[in-house]
Amino acid sequence: MNPPKERAPMPHPGPGTGPRPRVVVTESLNDAGVRRLRAAADVVFLDKSLPEARQRATLLDAEVIVSQIHPVDSGLIAAAPRLRAIAKHGVGVDNIDVAAATARGIPVLFAPGANAASVAEHTLAAALAVARRFGELDAAVRRRDFSVRQDLHQLDLEGRTIAVLGYGNTGRRVLGLAHAALGMRGIAYDRFPQQPEALPPGSRYTDSLEEALRGADVVTVHLPLTPQTRGLVGRDQLALLPRGGIVVNVGRGGVVDEYALADALRGGHLFGAAVDVFTTEPPLPDNPLLAPDLRTLLTPHVGGLGGSASVAIAHMLADDILTVLQGGTPSHVVTPDYRSPAPPAVSPTG
């Protein structure tokens, strides 16, 4: 995918219209978006080296908060008098109290589809890396140990079956890539009704999680964290997978029971797992997936941070943030009804 072209800044308040609004970025935002925002606002990056009280004071002064994984809780939302919008750098909003924001009439912005290609590439690359044991082989070469070649068990993914849990923008791309590159057959699982989508040859759709898991050699998870999906893939569900399966979680950590996943790996039921998202980020020292005896590929929630994706997200968020600052209605809002006291309607898949 070609990188999005640079866009001209949207019109912004001129001199004499009052103090410039403040946008606080808690982690990172691509320079393409930062430049556009700085034409209309002061952009401040949260200094994580400061004590938590000082960090919170910075956030309380914000009119817009841009967050990747930093918590934006009800207490912060209630205590920030100037807050006009919260922007999620990505899709999953489990780190943001959407209900509290909606109660205050504050829109929660997000970037649906902007990083789908990046996450899909990461997903397939991670599955291949686990199947071919790249992490272990890299470590062996660094020890100058070529003896691993003599008794090496790897998996070939060509022609196997992949179950995609969450058939949204990312899930469709994963299944398309897996079929085009490796001739994999797909099982597309989603609990929510969708418009019929063309599936690759040999693939099928199901609304049964059990059916998806029983037939899969590789399972990729793309579900958001909601009360309905928390712990959705646990001990019983992992036991449904054929022995020697691979699990790739790029959705949210809480969707897959980390202790159950570690046990399934240690017991030999699963061949390996790739995990980009964790129940607590960064993972706590006692997270079971950090154990050195497990065949895991662990990455720090970077699936959606490919170069082109970062630019696309920055532009999408900048569009909506500038619109909010000008008093307009943003285009990409988790709760389109944020101006009325209604329950949030979170999109089921990203």
C-alpha positions in Angstrom: 0.0 0.0 0.0 1.4 3.4 -1.0 1.8 5.9 1.9 -1.0 8.4 2.0 -0.1 11.7 0.4 0.6 14.7 2.6 -2.5 16.8 3.1 -2.9 20.6 3.4 -3.9 21.7 6.9 -7.6 22.3 7.5 -8.7 25.9 8.2 -8.0 26.9 11.8 -8.7 29.7 14.1 -6.6 32.8 13.3 -4.8 35.2 15.6 -7.0 37.0 18.1 -9.6 34.2 18.4 -8.5 33.2 21.9 -5.9 30.9 23.5 -4.8 27.9 21.4 -6.3 24.6 22.3 -4.0 21.9 23.8 -3.7 18.4 22.4 -2.0 15.9 24.6 -0.5 12.8 23.0 0.1 10.0 25.5 2.4 7.8 23.4 3.2 8.7 19.8 1.6 10.2 16.7 3.1 10.3 13.2 4.7 13.6 12.3 2.2 14.0 9.4 -0.6 14.4 11.9 1.4 16.4 14.4 2.3 19.0 11.8 -1.4 19.5 10.8 -2.5 19.7 14.5 0.2 22.2 15.3 -1.2 24.6 12.8 -4.3 25.0 15.0 -3.3 23.8 18.5 -0.4 23.3 20.9 0.6 19.6 20.8 2.2 18.3 23.9 3.7 14.8 24.3 3.1 13.3 27.7 6.5 12.9 29.5 6.3 9.4 31.0 9.4 10.0 33.1 7.5 12.4 35.3 5.7 11.3 38.4 2.1 10.1 37.8 0.7 13.2 39.5 2.5 15.5 37.1 1.4 13.4 34.1 -2.2 13.5 35.2 -1.9 17.3 35.7 -0.8 17.6 32.0 -3.8 15.5 30.9 -6.3 17.5 33.0 -5.3 20.6 31.0 -6.1 19.0 27.7 -8.8 19.8 25.3 -8.0 16.6 23.3 -6.3 13.5 24.5 -4.7 11.1 21.9 -4.0 7.7 23.4 -2.7 4.4 22.2 -2.8 2.3 25.4 -2.7 5.0 28.1 -5.8 4.7 30.4 -8.4 7.4 30.0 -10.6 6.6 32.9 -13.8 8.1 34.3 -12.0 10.0 37.0 -9.7 11.7 34.4 -12.7 12.4 32.1 -14.7 13.9 35.0 -11.8 16.1 36.2 -10.7 17.5 32.9 -12.8 20.7 32.6 -11.6 21.6 29.1 -11.8 18.2 27.5 -13.6 18.2 24.2 -12.5 14.9 22.5 -10.6 11.7 23.2 -8.9 10.2 20.2 -7.9 6.5 20.1 -4.7 5.8 18.1 -6.2 2.7 16.4 -9.5 0.9 16.9 -9.9 -0.9 20.2 -11.1 1.5 22.9 -10.9 -0.8 26.0 -8.4 1.7 27.6 -11.0 4.5 27.4 -14.1 4.8 29.5 -16.5 5.4 26.6 -19.6 5.5 28.8 -18.1 8.3 31.0 -17.1 10.3 27.9 -20.5 9.8 26.4 -22.2 11.0 29.6 -20.2 14.3 29.3 -21.0 14.6 25.6 -17.4 14.1 24.7 -16.8 12.2 21.4 -14.4 9.2 21.4 -12.7 9.3 18.0 -11.0 6.3 16.4 -9.4 5.2 13.1 -11.4 2.2 11.8 -9.6 0.4 9.0 -6.6 2.7 8.9 -4.2 0.0 10.2 -6.0 -3.1 8.9 -3.3 -3.9 6.3 -0.5 -3.5 8.9 -2.2 -5.8 11.4 -2.9 -8.3 8.8 0.7 -8.4 7.6 1.9 -8.7 11.2 -0.6 -11.6 11.9 0.5 -13.7 9.0 4.2 -13.0 9.6 3.8 -14.0 13.2 2.1 -17.2 12.4 4.9 -18.1 9.9 7.6 -17.2 12.4 6.1 -19.5 15.0 5.5 -22.3 12.6 9.1 -22.1 11.3 10.5 -21.5 14.8 12.4 -18.4 13.7 13.0 -17.2 17.3 14.6 -20.4 18.4 16.6 -20.7 15.3 17.9 -17.2 15.5 19.0 -17.9 19.1 20.8 -21.1 18.0 22.8 -19.3 15.3 23.9 -16.7 17.8 25.2 -19.5 20.0 26.9 -20.9 16.8 24.8 -24.0 17.2 23.9 -25.6 13.9 23.0 -29.0 15.4 19.4 -27.9 15.6 19.2 -28.7 11.9 19.5 -32.4 12.6 16.2 -32.8 14.5 14.1 -29.9 13.6 10.3 -30.0 13.7 8.7 -27.1 11.8 5.2 -26.7 10.5 4.2 -25.9 6.9 1.1 -23.7 6.6 0.4 -24.2 3.0 -3.0 -25.7 2.4 -3.9 -25.7 6.1 -7.0 -24.1 7.7 -7.0 -20.8 9.4 -9.8 -19.6 11.7 -10.2 -15.8 11.8 -12.0 -14.7 15.0 -13.5 -11.4 14.2 -14.3 -10.9 10.6 -13.9 -7.1 10.3 -11.5 -5.0 8.2 -8.4 -6.8 9.6 -9.9 -10.3 9.6 -10.9 -10.1 6.0 -7.4 -9.0 5.0 -5.8 -11.8 7.0 -7.9 -14.4 5.3 -7.2 -12.9 1.9 -3.5 -12.9 2.5 -3.4 -16.4 3.9 -5.3 -17.8 0.9 -3.4 -15.8 -1.7 0.1 -16.5 -0.3 -0.3 -20.0 1.1 -3.5 -21.4 -0.3 -5.0 -21.7 3.2 -8.6 -22.5 3.7 -10.5 -20.2 6.0 -13.2 -20.2 8.7 -14.5 -16.7 9.3 -16.1 -16.4 12.7 -18.1 -13.4 13.9 -20.9 -13.3 16.4 -22.5 -10.2 14.9 -24.6 -10.2 11.7 -22.8 -8.8 8.7 -23.4 -8.2 5.1 -22.4 -11.2 3.0 -18.7 -10.9 2.1 -16.9 -12.7 -0.7 -14.8 -15.4 0.9 -11.7 -17.0 -0.7 -12.3 -20.4 -2.3 -12.4 -23.2 0.2 -13.4 -20.8 3.0 -16.7 -20.6 5.0 -18.4 -18.3 7.5 -19.7 -19.4 10.9 -21.2 -17.8 14.0 -20.1 -20.8 16.1 -16.9 -20.4 18.0 -16.7 -24.1 18.7 -17.0 -24.9 15.0 -14.3 -22.4 14.1 -11.8 -23.8 16.7 -12.4 -27.5 16.0 -11.5 -27.1 12.3 -8.5 -24.8 12.6 -4.7 -25.4 12.4 -4.1 -21.7 13.0 -6.4 -19.3 15.0 -6.0 -15.6 14.7 -7.8 -13.3 17.2 -9.0 -9.9 16.0 -11.8 -9.2 18.6 -12.2 -6.1 20.7 -12.4 -6.5 24.5 -16.0 -6.2 25.6 -18.0 -7.8 28.4 -19.0 -10.4 25.8 -15.5 -11.2 24.6 -13.5 -11.1 27.9 -12.1 -14.6 28.4 -13.9 -15.8 25.3 -10.9 -18.1 24.4 -10.2 -20.0 27.6 -9.1 -23.5 28.6 -12.1 -25.3 27.2 -12.0 -23.5 23.9 -8.2 -24.1 23.4 -8.8 -27.8 24.0 -11.1 -27.8 21.0 -8.2 -27.0 18.7 -6.5 -29.9 17.0 -3.2 -30.9 18.6 -0.3 -28.9 17.2 -2.3 -25.8 16.5 -1.0 -22.2 16.6 -2.7 -19.2 18.2 -2.0 -15.6 17.2 -3.6 -12.9 19.3 -3.5 -9.4 17.8 -7.0 -8.3 19.1 -6.9 -7.7 22.9 -5.2 -9.5 25.7 -8.2 -10.1 27.8 -10.0 -12.0 25.0 -7.6 -15.0 25.4 -7.0 -16.4 28.9 -3.2 -16.1 29.2 -2.9 -18.8 31.9 -4.9 -21.2 29.8 -2.8 -20.4 26.8 0.4 -21.0 28.7 -0.8 -24.3 30.0 -1.9 -25.4 26.5 1.6 -24.6 25.3 3.5 -26.2 28.2 1.4 -29.3 27.9 2.1 -29.7 24.2 -1.4 -29.3 23.0 -0.4 -26.2 21.0 2.7 -26.0 18.8 3.2 -22.3 19.6 1.6 -18.9 20.0 2.3 -15.3 18.9 1.0 -12.6 21.2 1.0 -8.9 20.4 -1.5 -7.8 23.1 -1.7 -8.5 26.8 -4.2 -8.2 29.6 -1.9 -5.6 31.3 0.5 -3.6 29.1 3.4 -3.8 29.5 2.8 -7.4 30.9 3.5 -7.8 34.6 6.6 -9.8 35.6 4.5 -12.8 36.6 2.6 -13.0 33.3 2.6 -16.7 32.4 3.4 -16.1 28.8 6.9 -14.6 29.7 8.1 -18.1 30.9 11.2 -19.0 28.9 10.2 -22.6 28.4 7.2 -21.7 26.1 7.3 -21.5 22.3 6.0 -18.0 22.1 6.7 -14.9 19.9 5.9 -11.8 22.0 5.7 -8.3 20.6 4.8 -5.0 22.3 1.4 -4.2 20.7 2.9 -3.1 17.4 0.8 -5.0 14.9 -0.9 -1.8 13.7 2.1 0.5 13.7 3.5 -0.2 10.3 4.8 3.0 8.5 1.9 3.5 6.2 -0.7 2.7 8.9 0.8 5.2 11.3 0.5 7.9 8.6 -3.1 6.9 7.8 -4.1 6.9 11.4 -2.5 10.3 12.0 -4.4 11.9 9.1 -7.7 10.3 10.1 -7.4 11.5 13.7 -6.1 14.9 12.7 -9.2 15.4 10.4 -11.6 14.7 13.2 -9.7 16.5 15.9 -9.5 19.7 13.8 -13.2 19.3 13.0 -14.0 19.1 16.8 -11.9 22.1 17.6 -13.8 24.1 14.9 -17.1 23.1 16.4 -18.0 20.6 13.7 -19.2 17.0 13.8 -16.3 14.4 13.4 -16.7 11.5 11.0 -15.2 8.6 12.9 -16.8 8.4 16.3 -17.2 5.3 18.5 -20.5 6.7 19.8 -22.2 8.8 17.0 -24.9 9.6 19.6 -22.4 11.2 22.1 -24.5 14.4 22.2 -27.4 12.6 23.8 -27.3 10.4 27.0 -27.4 7.0 25.3 -25.4 3.8 26.0 -22.3 3.5 23.9 -22.5 1.4 20.7 -19.0 0.0 20.2 -18.2 -1.5 16.9 -17.9 -5.3 17.3 -14.8 -5.7 15.1 -12.1 -3.4 13.8 
